[in-house]
Amino acid sequence: MLIVRSAAMGLLLLCGSTSLCVAQNGFYGIGDLEGGDTRSTINGLSGDGRTAVGSSEGSAGSQAVRWTLKNGLETFLTSTDAATSIATATSHDGSVIVGRADTSAYRWSRTDGFHRINLIGGSNSSAQDVSGDGRTVVGISSSRAFKWTSETGAIELDDGNGNRLFAAARAVSFDGSIIAGGVNPSQSQGPVYWDADLKLHPLDLSERPERGNTLGMTDDGSLFVGESQGSFGIAFTSTPEGGLSRLPRTSSDTRATDVSADGSIIVGYDPNGAIIWLDTTLYRMDAWLASQHNLDLQGWQLSSVLALSNDGTVFAGQGFNPNGNLEGWVAIIPTPTSATLLALAAPALLRRR
């Protein structure tokens, strides 16, 4: 296991005898592995906000990494597991991590270690998400959506009637019963979800669905977020009943990537950088962190927010550090209060970079 540096700014850190540390108003650049390009990314965050996962360029190429307050940035796969790898998502407590190892999907756990997921066809697959309980993995295999559990192995997700789809599974509920993603619009779909019986449900109920994906959902699957490429790219929310509700935007090509457990906080990005919606009102993430939580980003440019914790106090994404290098970042804020949320109406937060 390789452990490397991690930078922290504006940090108040309280550590006890346990493995947990409590931080407030903290902004962290996760650092990068030695020996390769100065580059790291974060793709996912555990529901409890304590473990971020992604990749960094090491001497052997891209390596899956995880980051915690206690240990900083570290690898968790070995060279015998894979030559190159990325991590895309982790379970609620960070004990299960999924992603892509060489050209195939994998699942890693603290108890069982590394296992490649048997392909459902073709030779190219990637795990996109894992349920909060760590038991269900979803992803893409040769342009087909799949679901994996230890009991069933990898199974292809179709339309519920045996008809195959060109599709991607990108998000899964805490218990694995709801799966969401996208289907090629040539098959009259777009953003979709599969229910507990693996029946397919479109979210875009228009006559001509646009290409798009459901990228995140609440733990219980009651609210979906994602992006539709119609109208020059819109971020949307939807309930299981379907119909896309457009989120406010200040630019084209806007994407909503994740949502808090109660649905009140949504994160994402557009060409101008990382954004956050609070009760569907849009704010620039860097301005919000600076003005509402007194975080000094010290020259960072936040390009995206890709994940947040269930309680909406930990955010993770990608950005360019003061040296101009792409690096993953984590921001931790105090528990939101009603007074805090009401104070976020300041027009200055809407300024573009």
BALOBA-1460 file (C-alpha; in Angstrom, 3 decimals):
// residues 353
<rec num="1" residu="m" x="0.000" y="0.000" z="0.000"/>
<rec num="2" residu="l" x="1.425" y="3.355" z="-1.060"/>
<rec num="3" residu="i" x="0.576" y="6.456" z="0.955"/>
<rec num="4" residu="v" x="1.412" y="9.923" z="-0.317"/>
<rec num="5" residu="r" x="0.935" y="13.555" z="0.590"/>
<rec num="6" residu="s" x="-2.356" y="15.385" z="0.995"/>
<rec num="7" residu="a" x="-2.733" y="19.147" z="1.334"/>
<rec num="8" residu="a" x="-5.244" y="20.865" z="3.612"/>
<rec num="9" residu="m" x="-6.299" y="24.493" z="3.824"/>
<rec num="10" residu="g" x="-8.436" y="26.420" z="6.276"/>
<rec num="11" residu="l" x="-8.663" y="23.333" z="8.497"/>
<rec num="12" residu="l" x="-9.831" y="22.794" z="12.041"/>
<rec num="13" residu="l" x="-9.076" y="19.139" z="12.791"/>
<rec num="14" residu="l" x="-9.968" y="17.261" z="15.954"/>
<rec num="15" residu="c" x="-8.696" y="13.700" z="16.262"/>
<rec num="16" residu="g" x="-9.289" y="11.357" z="19.172"/>
<rec num="17" residu="s" x="-8.157" y="7.868" z="19.975"/>
<rec num="18" residu="t" x="-10.501" y="6.344" z="17.403"/>
<rec num="19" residu="s" x="-9.879" y="6.174" z="13.677"/>
<rec num="20" residu="l" x="-12.377" y="8.961" z="13.040"/>
<rec num="21" residu="c" x="-11.459" y="12.601" z="12.770"/>
<rec num="22" residu="v" x="-13.919" y="15.478" z="12.810"/>
<rec num="23" residu="a" x="-13.172" y="18.484" z="10.621"/>
<rec num="24" residu="q" x="-15.033" y="21.742" z="10.044"/>
<rec num="25" residu="n" x="-14.559" y="24.335" z="7.348"/>
<rec num="26" residu="g" x="-11.888" y="22.181" z="5.713"/>
<rec num="27" residu="f" x="-10.750" y="22.250" z="2.091"/>
<rec num="28" residu="y" x="-8.355" y="19.530" z="0.937"/>
<rec num="29" residu="g" x="-6.391" y="18.897" z="-2.208"/>
<rec num="30" residu="i" x="-5.914" y="15.117" z="-2.165"/>
<rec num="31" residu="g" x="-2.423" y="15.217" z="-3.695"/>
<rec num="32" residu="d" x="-1.105" y="12.698" z="-6.212"/>
<rec num="33" residu="l" x="1.024" y="9.573" z="-6.467"/>
<rec num="34" residu="e" x="4.750" y="9.884" z="-6.982"/>
<rec num="35" residu="g" x="6.450" y="8.869" z="-10.195"/>
<rec num="36" residu="g" x="3.855" y="9.875" z="-12.776"/>
<rec num="37" residu="d" x="2.155" y="12.974" z="-14.092"/>
<rec num="38" residu="t" x="1.023" y="15.449" z="-11.437"/>
<rec num="39" residu="r" x="-2.621" y="14.495" z="-11.676"/>
<rec num="40" residu="s" x="-5.392" y="13.011" z="-9.562"/>
<rec num="41" residu="t" x="-9.175" y="12.771" z="-9.743"/>
<rec num="42" residu="i" x="-12.058" y="11.981" z="-7.423"/>
<rec num="43" residu="n" x="-15.020" y="10.101" z="-8.864"/>
<rec num="44" residu="g" x="-16.991" y="8.999" z="-5.810"/>
<rec num="45" residu="l" x="-17.597" y="9.561" z="-2.111"/>
<rec num="46" residu="s" x="-18.943" y="7.264" z="0.587"/>
<rec num="47" residu="g" x="-22.377" y="8.091" z="1.935"/>
<rec num="48" residu="d" x="-20.902" y="8.897" z="5.349"/>
<rec num="49" residu="g" x="-18.466" y="11.324" z="3.676"/>
<rec num="50" residu="r" x="-15.334" y="9.722" z="5.125"/>
<rec num="51" residu="t" x="-13.846" y="8.043" z="2.041"/>
<rec num="52" residu="a" x="-13.266" y="9.540" z="-1.407"/>
<rec num="53" residu="v" x="-12.187" y="7.354" z="-4.339"/>
<rec num="54" residu="g" x="-10.705" y="8.053" z="-7.750"/>
<rec num="55" residu="s" x="-7.395" y="7.719" z="-9.561"/>
<rec num="56" residu="s" x="-3.923" y="9.199" z="-9.762"/>
<rec num="57" residu="e" x="-1.067" y="8.883" z="-12.218"/>
<rec num="58" residu="g" x="1.766" y="6.825" z="-10.749"/>
<rec num="59" residu="s" x="4.955" y="5.424" z="-12.239"/>
<rec num="60" residu="a" x="2.972" y="2.511" z="-13.719"/>
<rec num="61" residu="g" x="0.143" y="4.669" z="-15.080"/>
<rec num="62" residu="s" x="-3.322" y="5.312" z="-13.702"/>
<rec num="63" residu="q" x="-3.898" y="3.755" z="-10.276"/>
<rec num="64" residu="a" x="-7.106" y="3.484" z="-8.255"/>
<rec num="65" residu="v" x="-6.837" y="5.469" z="-5.028"/>
<rec num="66" residu="r" x="-8.831" y="6.314" z="-1.950"/>
<rec num="67" residu="w" x="-8.512" y="9.316" z="0.365"/>
<rec num="68" residu="t" x="-9.452" y="9.681" z="4.029"/>
<rec num="69" residu="l" x="-8.754" y="12.304" z="6.662"/>
<rec num="70" residu="k" x="-6.756" y="9.800" z="8.682"/>
<rec num="71" residu="n" x="-4.542" y="8.295" z="5.974"/>
<rec num="72" residu="g" x="-4.565" y="10.801" z="3.134"/>
<rec num="73" residu="l" x="-4.142" y="9.430" z="-0.392"/>
<rec num="74" residu="e" x="-3.342" y="5.746" z="-0.772"/>
<rec num="75" residu="t" x="-3.579" y="2.881" z="-3.211"/>
<rec num="76" residu="f" x="-5.470" y="-0.262" z="-2.246"/>
<rec num="77" residu="l" x="-4.923" y="-2.575" z="-5.228"/>
<rec num="78" residu="t" x="-1.682" y="-4.440" z="-5.917"/>
<rec num="79" residu="s" x="0.287" y="-4.801" z="-9.131"/>
<rec num="80" residu="t" x="-0.958" y="-8.376" z="-9.403"/>
<rec num="81" residu="d" x="-4.555" y="-7.133" z="-9.284"/>
<rec num="82" residu="a" x="-4.192" y="-4.814" z="-12.273"/>
<rec num="83" residu="a" x="-1.587" y="-2.888" z="-14.251"/>
<rec num="84" residu="t" x="-3.803" y="0.199" z="-14.473"/>
<rec num="85" residu="s" x="-7.009" y="1.003" z="-12.640"/>
<rec num="86" residu="i" x="-9.491" y="3.637" z="-11.487"/>
<rec num="87" residu="a" x="-12.032" y="3.710" z="-8.680"/>
<rec num="88" residu="t" x="-15.478" y="5.065" z="-9.517"/>
<rec num="89" residu="a" x="-17.625" y="4.577" z="-6.401"/>
<rec num="90" residu="t" x="-17.659" y="3.266" z="-2.846"/>
<rec num="91" residu="s" x="-20.230" y="1.943" z="-0.383"/>
<rec num="92" residu="h" x="-21.764" y="3.979" z="2.444"/>
<rec num="93" residu="d" x="-18.965" y="3.167" z="4.914"/>
<rec num="94" residu="g" x="-16.132" y="2.986" z="2.354"/>
<rec num="95" residu="s" x="-15.549" y="-0.740" z="2.898"/>
<rec num="96" residu="v" x="-16.395" y="-1.688" z="-0.715"/>
<rec num="97" residu="i" x="-14.906" y="0.068" z="-3.756"/>
<rec num="98" residu="v" x="-15.671" y="-0.561" z="-7.424"/>
<rec num="99" residu="g" x="-14.244" y="0.619" z="-10.719"/>
<rec num="100" residu="r" x="-12.227" y="-0.522" z="-13.702"/>
<rec num="101" residu="a" x="-9.074" y="-2.650" z="-13.595"/>
<rec num="102" residu="d" x="-7.277" y="-2.823" z="-16.943"/>
<rec num="103" residu="t" x="-10.282" y="-3.460" z="-19.221"/>
<rec num="104" residu="s" x="-12.744" y="-5.038" z="-16.798"/>
<rec num="105" residu="a" x="-15.028" y="-4.066" z="-13.930"/>
<rec num="106" residu="y" x="-13.950" y="-4.984" z="-10.409"/>
<rec num="107" residu="r" x="-15.183" y="-5.033" z="-6.829"/>
<rec num="108" residu="w" x="-12.811" y="-4.674" z="-3.875"/>
<rec num="109" residu="s" x="-13.735" y="-5.041" z="-0.210"/>
<rec num="110" residu="r" x="-11.872" y="-4.924" z="3.088"/>
<rec num="111" residu="t" x="-12.964" y="-8.471" z="3.858"/>
<rec num="112" residu="d" x="-12.800" y="-10.175" z="0.451"/>
<rec num="113" residu="g" x="-10.128" y="-8.208" z="-1.370"/>
<rec num="114" residu="f" x="-10.055" y="-7.793" z="-5.160"/>
<rec num="115" residu="h" x="-12.357" y="-9.621" z="-7.593"/>
<rec num="116" residu="r" x="-12.919" y="-9.005" z="-11.266"/>
<rec num="117" residu="i" x="-16.556" y="-9.045" z="-12.317"/>
<rec num="118" residu="n" x="-17.200" y="-11.658" z="-14.973"/>
<rec num="119" residu="l" x="-18.169" y="-9.996" z="-18.232"/>
<rec num="120" residu="i" x="-21.624" y="-10.443" z="-19.699"/>
<rec num="121" residu="g" x="-20.252" y="-10.177" z="-23.216"/>
<rec num="122" residu="g" x="-17.328" y="-8.586" z="-24.983"/>
<rec num="123" residu="s" x="-14.058" y="-7.635" z="-23.340"/>
<rec num="124" residu="n" x="-14.599" y="-4.109" z="-22.063"/>
<rec num="125" residu="s" x="-16.476" y="-3.267" z="-18.865"/>
<rec num="126" residu="s" x="-16.514" y="-0.777" z="-16.013"/>
<rec num="127" residu="a" x="-18.337" y="-0.678" z="-12.693"/>
<rec num="128" residu="q" x="-20.056" y="2.693" z="-12.289"/>
<rec num="129" residu="d" x="-21.651" y="2.487" z="-8.847"/>
<rec num="130" residu="v" x="-22.126" y="0.269" z="-5.806"/>
<rec num="131" residu="s" x="-25.072" y="0.162" z="-3.440"/>
<rec num="132" residu="g" x="-24.713" y="1.699" z="0.003"/>
<rec num="133" residu="d" x="-24.729" y="-1.751" z="1.566"/>
<rec num="134" residu="g" x="-21.958" y="-2.857" z="-0.821"/>
<rec num="135" residu="r" x="-23.856" y="-5.849" z="-2.165"/>
<rec num="136" residu="t" x="-24.893" y="-4.655" z="-5.632"/>
<rec num="137" residu="v" x="-22.620" y="-3.351" z="-8.396"/>
<rec num="138" residu="v" x="-23.866" y="-1.736" z="-11.608"/>
<rec num="139" residu="g" x="-22.078" y="-0.587" z="-14.717"/>
<rec num="140" residu="i" x="-21.404" y="-0.969" z="-18.421"/>
<rec num="141" residu="s" x="-20.131" y="-3.968" z="-20.368"/>
<rec num="142" residu="s" x="-19.651" y="-3.624" z="-24.123"/>
<rec num="143" residu="s" x="-22.435" y="-1.016" z="-24.407"/>
<rec num="144" residu="r" x="-24.797" y="-3.082" z="-22.240"/>
<rec num="145" residu="a" x="-25.935" y="-2.200" z="-18.730"/>
<rec num="146" residu="f" x="-25.289" y="-4.793" z="-16.033"/>
<rec num="147" residu="k" x="-26.123" y="-5.589" z="-12.425"/>
<rec num="148" residu="w" x="-23.927" y="-7.799" z="-10.258"/>
<rec num="149" residu="t" x="-24.467" y="-9.473" z="-6.910"/>
<rec num="150" residu="s" x="-22.573" y="-12.361" z="-5.353"/>
<rec num="151" residu="e" x="-25.695" y="-14.504" z="-5.700"/>
<rec num="152" residu="t" x="-26.473" y="-13.837" z="-9.371"/>
<rec num="153" residu="g" x="-23.161" y="-12.773" z="-10.844"/>
<rec num="154" residu="a" x="-23.361" y="-10.201" z="-13.659"/>
<rec num="155" residu="i" x="-26.683" y="-10.066" z="-15.484"/>
<rec num="156" residu="e" x="-27.588" y="-7.884" z="-18.444"/>
<rec num="157" residu="l" x="-30.314" y="-5.297" z="-17.927"/>
<rec num="158" residu="d" x="-32.873" y="-5.273" z="-20.739"/>
<rec num="159" residu="d" x="-36.259" y="-3.618" z="-21.132"/>
<rec num="160" residu="g" x="-37.934" y="-6.070" z="-18.787"/>
<rec num="161" residu="n" x="-39.385" y="-8.048" z="-21.687"/>
<rec num="162" residu="g" x="-36.204" y="-9.705" z="-22.904"/>
<rec num="163" residu="n" x="-35.311" y="-7.069" z="-25.509"/>
<rec num="164" residu="r" x="-31.652" y="-6.074" z="-25.401"/>
<rec num="165" residu="l" x="-30.646" y="-2.447" z="-25.031"/>
<rec num="166" residu="f" x="-27.647" y="-0.262" z="-25.740"/>
<rec num="167" residu="a" x="-27.562" y="1.124" z="-22.230"/>
<rec num="168" residu="a" x="-25.479" y="2.152" z="-19.222"/>
<rec num="169" residu="a" x="-26.250" y="1.641" z="-15.528"/>
<rec num="170" residu="r" x="-24.729" y="4.549" z="-13.590"/>
<rec num="171" residu="a" x="-26.388" y="4.717" z="-10.167"/>
<rec num="172" residu="v" x="-27.985" y="2.351" z="-7.659"/>
<rec num="173" residu="s" x="-30.019" y="2.816" z="-4.482"/>
<rec num="174" residu="f" x="-28.725" y="1.948" z="-1.009"/>
<rec num="175" residu="d" x="-30.329" y="-1.521" z="-0.988"/>
<rec num="176" residu="g" x="-29.677" y="-2.228" z="-4.677"/>
<rec num="177" residu="s" x="-33.352" y="-2.411" z="-5.612"/>
<rec num="178" residu="i" x="-33.389" y="0.634" z="-7.924"/>
<rec num="179" residu="i" x="-30.888" y="1.108" z="-10.766"/>
<rec num="180" residu="a" x="-30.656" y="4.188" z="-12.980"/>
<rec num="181" residu="g" x="-28.803" y="5.182" z="-16.115"/>
<rec num="182" residu="g" x="-29.457" y="5.838" z="-19.774"/>
<rec num="183" residu="v" x="-30.547" y="4.079" z="-22.951"/>
<rec num="184" residu="n" x="-29.601" y="5.055" z="-26.489"/>
<rec num="185" residu="p" x="-32.380" y="7.357" z="-27.775"/>
<rec num="186" residu="s" x="-32.538" y="5.357" z="-31.014"/>
<rec num="187" residu="q" x="-34.416" y="2.875" z="-28.853"/>
<rec num="188" residu="s" x="-36.908" y="5.582" z="-27.814"/>
<rec num="189" residu="q" x="-35.560" y="6.018" z="-24.304"/>
<rec num="190" residu="g" x="-32.951" y="8.380" z="-22.773"/>
<rec num="191" residu="p" x="-32.652" y="8.739" z="-18.963"/>
<rec num="192" residu="v" x="-34.192" y="5.668" z="-17.329"/>
<rec num="193" residu="y" x="-34.367" y="3.512" z="-14.221"/>
<rec num="194" residu="w" x="-34.971" y="-0.162" z="-13.535"/>
<rec num="195" residu="d" x="-37.223" y="-1.134" z="-10.615"/>
<rec num="196" residu="a" x="-36.837" y="-4.010" z="-8.135"/>
<rec num="197" residu="d" x="-38.258" y="-6.411" z="-10.750"/>
<rec num="198" residu="l" x="-35.764" y="-5.083" z="-13.338"/>
<rec num="199" residu="k" x="-38.549" y="-3.522" z="-15.372"/>
<rec num="200" residu="l" x="-37.433" y="-0.490" z="-17.355"/>
<rec num="201" residu="h" x="-39.027" y="2.935" z="-16.811"/>
<rec num="202" residu="p" x="-38.254" y="6.007" z="-18.950"/>
<rec num="203" residu="l" x="-37.905" y="9.340" z="-17.154"/>
<rec num="204" residu="d" x="-38.122" y="11.491" z="-20.276"/>
<rec num="205" residu="l" x="-41.818" y="11.186" z="-21.161"/>
<rec num="206" residu="s" x="-41.654" y="13.376" z="-24.261"/>
<rec num="207" residu="e" x="-42.517" y="11.961" z="-27.659"/>
<rec num="208" residu="r" x="-38.893" y="12.109" z="-28.785"/>
<rec num="209" residu="p" x="-36.582" y="11.493" z="-25.805"/>
<rec num="210" residu="e" x="-33.162" y="13.094" z="-26.012"/>
<rec num="211" residu="r" x="-29.875" y="11.369" z="-25.304"/>
<rec num="212" residu="g" x="-29.134" y="11.573" z="-21.589"/>
<rec num="213" residu="n" x="-28.291" y="9.766" z="-18.376"/>
<rec num="214" residu="t" x="-29.494" y="9.506" z="-14.836"/>
<rec num="215" residu="l" x="-26.265" y="10.096" z="-12.907"/>
<rec num="216" residu="g" x="-27.359" y="10.020" z="-9.270"/>
<rec num="217" residu="m" x="-30.257" y="9.349" z="-6.928"/>
<rec num="218" residu="t" x="-31.287" y="9.555" z="-3.304"/>
<rec num="219" residu="d" x="-30.566" y="6.456" z="-1.226"/>
<rec num="220" residu="d" x="-34.199" y="5.375" z="-1.418"/>
<rec num="221" residu="g" x="-34.559" y="6.019" z="-5.165"/>
<rec num="222" residu="s" x="-37.294" y="8.630" z="-4.699"/>
<rec num="223" residu="l" x="-35.455" y="11.368" z="-6.640"/>
<rec num="224" residu="f" x="-33.155" y="11.110" z="-9.659"/>
<rec num="225" residu="v" x="-30.712" y="13.675" z="-11.081"/>
<rec num="226" residu="g" x="-28.792" y="13.722" z="-14.321"/>
<rec num="227" residu="e" x="-28.283" y="15.355" z="-17.672"/>
<rec num="228" residu="s" x="-30.179" y="15.447" z="-20.929"/>
<rec num="229" residu="q" x="-28.392" y="16.544" z="-24.070"/>
<rec num="230" residu="g" x="-31.483" y="18.205" z="-25.536"/>
<rec num="231" residu="s" x="-31.696" y="22.027" z="-25.499"/>
<rec num="232" residu="f" x="-27.881" y="22.225" z="-25.463"/>
<rec num="233" residu="g" x="-27.543" y="20.167" z="-22.290"/>
<rec num="234" residu="i" x="-29.782" y="20.497" z="-19.248"/>
<rec num="235" residu="a" x="-29.497" y="19.258" z="-15.694"/>
<rec num="236" residu="f" x="-32.684" y="17.637" z="-14.437"/>
<rec num="237" residu="t" x="-34.472" y="16.060" z="-11.517"/>
<rec num="238" residu="s" x="-37.167" y="13.427" z="-11.788"/>
<rec num="239" residu="t" x="-39.285" y="11.225" z="-9.562"/>
<rec num="240" residu="p" x="-40.063" y="7.571" z="-10.360"/>
<rec num="241" residu="e" x="-43.299" y="8.729" z="-11.989"/>
<rec num="242" residu="g" x="-41.185" y="10.319" z="-14.730"/>
<rec num="243" residu="g" x="-41.023" y="13.696" z="-16.405"/>
<rec num="244" residu="l" x="-37.874" y="15.827" z="-16.364"/>
<rec num="245" residu="s" x="-37.827" y="18.998" z="-14.259"/>
<rec num="246" residu="r" x="-35.115" y="21.320" z="-15.515"/>
<rec num="247" residu="l" x="-32.766" y="22.800" z="-12.966"/>
<rec num="248" residu="p" x="-31.732" y="26.472" z="-13.326"/>
<rec num="249" residu="r" x="-28.600" y="27.052" z="-15.343"/>
<rec num="250" residu="t" x="-26.324" y="29.879" z="-16.410"/>
<rec num="251" residu="s" x="-24.681" y="27.974" z="-19.269"/>
<rec num="252" residu="s" x="-25.328" y="25.199" z="-21.739"/>
<rec num="253" residu="d" x="-24.092" y="21.651" z="-21.121"/>
<rec num="254" residu="t" x="-25.058" y="21.593" z="-17.434"/>
<rec num="255" residu="r" x="-24.984" y="18.300" z="-15.508"/>
<rec num="256" residu="a" x="-26.368" y="17.269" z="-12.133"/>
<rec num="257" residu="t" x="-24.193" y="14.480" z="-10.750"/>
<rec num="258" residu="d" x="-25.365" y="13.699" z="-7.201"/>
<rec num="259" residu="v" x="-27.990" y="14.526" z="-4.602"/>
<rec num="260" residu="s" x="-28.220" y="14.480" z="-0.805"/>
<rec num="261" residu="a" x="-30.378" y="11.912" z="0.992"/>
<rec num="262" residu="d" x="-33.234" y="14.346" z="1.529"/>
<rec num="263" residu="g" x="-33.065" y="15.735" z="-2.015"/>
<rec num="264" residu="s" x="-32.495" y="19.343" z="-0.926"/>
<rec num="265" residu="i" x="-28.886" y="19.629" z="-2.153"/>
<rec num="266" residu="i" x="-27.822" y="18.786" z="-5.709"/>
<rec num="267" residu="v" x="-24.328" y="19.166" z="-7.156"/>
<rec num="268" residu="g" x="-22.843" y="19.173" z="-10.636"/>
<rec num="269" residu="y" x="-20.951" y="21.300" z="-13.122"/>
<rec num="270" residu="d" x="-21.099" y="23.325" z="-16.310"/>
<rec num="271" residu="p" x="-18.392" y="24.780" z="-18.589"/>
<rec num="272" residu="n" x="-17.778" y="27.541" z="-16.031"/>
<rec num="273" residu="g" x="-17.017" y="25.129" z="-13.207"/>
<rec num="274" residu="a" x="-18.513" y="23.426" z="-10.163"/>
<rec num="275" residu="i" x="-22.071" y="24.292" z="-9.146"/>
<rec num="276" residu="i" x="-24.519" y="23.521" z="-6.363"/>
<rec num="277" residu="w" x="-28.296" y="23.800" z="-6.204"/>
<rec num="278" residu="l" x="-29.901" y="24.453" z="-2.816"/>
<rec num="279" residu="d" x="-33.634" y="23.823" z="-3.006"/>
<rec num="280" residu="t" x="-33.175" y="24.160" z="-6.813"/>
<rec num="281" residu="t" x="-31.467" y="27.595" z="-6.623"/>
<rec num="282" residu="l" x="-28.087" y="27.574" z="-8.389"/>
<rec num="283" residu="y" x="-24.833" y="28.867" z="-6.867"/>
<rec num="284" residu="r" x="-21.207" y="28.742" z="-7.953"/>
<rec num="285" residu="m" x="-19.491" y="26.235" z="-5.685"/>
<rec num="286" residu="d" x="-16.286" y="28.188" z="-5.100"/>
<rec num="287" residu="a" x="-18.153" y="31.387" z="-4.177"/>
<rec num="288" residu="w" x="-20.491" y="29.459" z="-1.887"/>
<rec num="289" residu="l" x="-17.646" y="27.748" z="-0.029"/>
<rec num="290" residu="a" x="-15.770" y="31.030" z="0.351"/>
<rec num="291" residu="s" x="-18.571" y="33.361" z="1.357"/>
<rec num="292" residu="q" x="-20.798" y="31.040" z="3.364"/>
<rec num="293" residu="h" x="-18.182" y="28.798" z="4.974"/>
<rec num="294" residu="n" x="-15.074" y="31.007" z="5.024"/>
<rec num="295" residu="l" x="-12.928" y="28.606" z="3.044"/>
<rec num="296" residu="d" x="-9.868" y="30.103" z="1.373"/>
<rec num="297" residu="l" x="-9.379" y="28.128" z="-1.845"/>
<rec num="298" residu="q" x="-6.024" y="29.847" z="-2.405"/>
<rec num="299" residu="g" x="-6.200" y="29.992" z="-6.181"/>
<rec num="300" residu="w" x="-8.002" y="26.703" z="-6.830"/>
<rec num="301" residu="q" x="-10.446" y="26.545" z="-9.739"/>
<rec num="302" residu="l" x="-13.153" y="23.986" z="-9.040"/>
<rec num="303" residu="s" x="-14.190" y="22.401" z="-12.312"/>
<rec num="304" residu="s" x="-16.766" y="19.911" z="-11.012"/>
<rec num="305" residu="v" x="-18.559" y="18.486" z="-8.008"/>
<rec num="306" residu="l" x="-19.111" y="14.782" z="-8.630"/>
<rec num="307" residu="a" x="-20.318" y="13.542" z="-5.255"/>
<rec num="308" residu="l" x="-21.582" y="14.602" z="-1.831"/>
<rec num="309" residu="s" x="-22.300" y="12.860" z="1.449"/>
<rec num="310" residu="n" x="-25.827" y="11.856" z="2.402"/>
<rec num="311" residu="d" x="-26.124" y="14.694" z="4.927"/>
<rec num="312" residu="g" x="-24.799" y="17.332" z="2.522"/>
<rec num="313" residu="t" x="-21.749" y="18.319" z="4.575"/>
<rec num="314" residu="v" x="-18.953" y="16.752" z="2.485"/>
<rec num="315" residu="f" x="-18.362" y="17.485" z="-1.207"/>
<rec num="316" residu="a" x="-15.845" y="15.964" z="-3.607"/>
<rec num="317" residu="g" x="-14.796" y="16.726" z="-7.147"/>
<rec num="318" residu="q" x="-12.071" y="17.807" z="-9.491"/>
<rec num="319" residu="g" x="-10.329" y="21.087" z="-10.099"/>
<rec num="320" residu="f" x="-7.108" y="22.816" z="-10.995"/>
<rec num="321" residu="n" x="-4.782" y="23.519" z="-8.100"/>
<rec num="322" residu="p" x="-2.722" y="26.736" z="-7.801"/>
<rec num="323" residu="n" x="-0.023" y="25.132" z="-9.980"/>
<rec num="324" residu="g" x="-2.531" y="24.535" z="-12.768"/>
<rec num="325" residu="n" x="-2.571" y="20.747" z="-12.335"/>
<rec num="326" residu="l" x="-5.734" y="18.648" z="-12.276"/>
<rec num="327" residu="e" x="-6.297" y="17.397" z="-8.732"/>
<rec num="328" residu="g" x="-9.111" y="15.900" z="-6.716"/>
<rec num="329" residu="w" x="-10.501" y="17.901" z="-3.818"/>
<rec num="330" residu="v" x="-12.719" y="17.414" z="-0.774"/>
<rec num="331" residu="a" x="-14.567" y="20.172" z="1.106"/>
<rec num="332" residu="i" x="-16.134" y="19.681" z="4.543"/>
<rec num="333" residu="i" x="-18.609" y="22.156" z="6.040"/>
<rec num="334" residu="p" x="-20.513" y="22.219" z="9.331"/>
<rec num="335" residu="t" x="-23.915" y="20.565" z="9.455"/>
<rec num="336" residu="p" x="-26.314" y="22.804" z="7.493"/>
<rec num="337" residu="t" x="-28.885" y="24.734" z="9.495"/>
<rec num="338" residu="s" x="-32.041" y="26.512" z="8.418"/>
<rec num="339" residu="a" x="-30.356" y="29.850" z="9.077"/>
<rec num="340" residu="t" x="-27.404" y="28.861" z="6.886"/>
<rec num="341" residu="l" x="-29.614" y="27.832" z="3.997"/>
<rec num="342" residu="l" x="-31.721" y="30.999" z="4.214"/>
<rec num="343" residu="a" x="-28.565" y="33.117" z="4.057"/>
<rec num="344" residu="l" x="-27.581" y="31.660" z="0.686"/>
<rec num="345" residu="a" x="-29.724" y="33.972" z="-1.387"/>
<rec num="346" residu="a" x="-26.879" y="36.460" z="-1.912"/>
<rec num="347" residu="p" x="-26.786" y="37.418" z="-5.626"/>
<rec num="348" residu="a" x="-22.975" y="37.552" z="-5.532"/>
<rec num="349" residu="l" x="-22.884" y="33.776" z="-5.425"/>
<rec num="350" residu="l" x="-24.246" y="33.641" z="-8.948"/>
<rec num="351" residu="r" x="-21.204" y="35.335" z="-10.468"/>
<rec num="352" residu="r" x="-19.299" y="33.361" z="-13.040"/>
<rec num="353" residu="r" x="-15.585" y="32.877" z="-12.750"/>
